[in-house]
Amino acid sequence: MMATIDLYAVFGYPIDHSLSPDIHVRFATETGQSIRYDRRAVTLDEFADAVTGFVEQGGKGLNCTVPLKEAAYTVSDHTSPRAQRARAVNTLLVCPDGQLYGDNTDGSGLVRDLTLNLSVSLSGKNILLIGAGGASRGILLPLLEQQPARLLLTNRTLARAEQLAAEFADFACIEVQPLATLRGTGFDLILNATSASLSSDLPELPEGIVAPGCLCYDLAYGSQPTAFVEWGLRAGADKSVDGIGMLVEQAADAFELWRGIRPQTAGVITWLRNRGRGSGGGSWESGLLPAANGHF
Ligand code: NAP
C-alpha cells in the first residue's frame, strides 16, 4: 500500500530563496515522515484565497513569512498564547475539521538557538533589541520570559518601538530609547531585528554599546556575512552570528506541531553552514549560505 504524502508549504513574497523546503524535507527524511513541502509566491492580496485553496487541496500546514505574518494571524480560527501576544503567526496547522490553528515559533526558535546552540544564558543580562517590526513582535515575550536584567528596545521610527513596548507593558517594563542616546552603554546581547541587513545596510550604531563578552546576533542571514555580523566583530563582540540557527529552530517547532515528532536540529544547521563554506568560504560565526537572502 502507498504511504500517504502530506502536503505543506511556505507562503511569502518574495519566496524564491526560502530555505524552509530544504529544512523541512531534511527533517522529514531524518524522522521517517512522508511529506511534500512547496514554496509558493503569495502576495498579501492573494493570501486569504491562497490559504483557502491550499486547505481545499488537502494541505496540512503552512509557514508564512514576510509580508504575511499579521494576515496569517487574522485568518487563524484559533491561536496559541504566544501568537496572540505577538499578533503575528508564522505557522498554520490545518485541523481535521478544516479550522486553522496559528502559532508563532520565531521567539522560541531564537531563544533555543541562543541558549542551547550558543550556550548563552539570558537571565540577568542586559539586552538591546533593535527593530520594532514583525520579528521583534514575535521574539519579545520569549526573551522576557528568560528574565533578563534589562531589555531596551529601539527602532529607527521610535514611535513604533514605543507602541510595541506599550503592548507588552502588562508583562514587563521595556525601556525605549533612540539608538544614538546609547553611546557608551554596554550590552551583553545586541539583537538586530531590523531588515537593514537585507539591503547590506546597518542601523546607526553608536560606539561603546558592546560590553565585554557581548554576543551580537543578526536575525537576518545571507550568502555573505551580514553587515551587522561584520560590525559586531569589528566592535569587539565575543561572538557575532547570523540567524540561521533561529531559522532551523523555528522550523523544528513548526515541524513538531504538524507531525508530533521533534526533529534534531544540530545536523541541519551544520549542513546549511557547510553548504555555505562550499560556495566560497565562511565561518560558524558568519554562517554563510549560498543563494539565501534572509527570507525563510
Ligand atoms: P519588518 O516587519 O519589515 O520590520 C523591519 C524593521 O527593520 C523595522 O523596525 C524597520 O524600522 C527596520 N529597518 C529597516 N531598514 C532599516 C535601516 N536601514 N536602518 C534601521 N532600521 C531599519 O521585518 P521583520 O519581519 O521584523 O524582519 C526583520 C528581520 O528579521 C529580517 O531581516 C528577517 O529576515 C529577519 N527574521 C529572521 C528570522 C529567522 O528565523 N532567522 C525570523 C524572522 C525574521 P522602521 O520601523 O523605522 O521602518
Residues whose N, C-alpha, C, O or C-beta is under 5 A from the ligand:
A	BS01	NAP	D106 G131 A132 G133 G134 A135 S136 N155 R156 T157 R160 A193 T194 S195 A196 D201 L202 P203 L219 A220 G243 I244 M246 L247 G294 H295
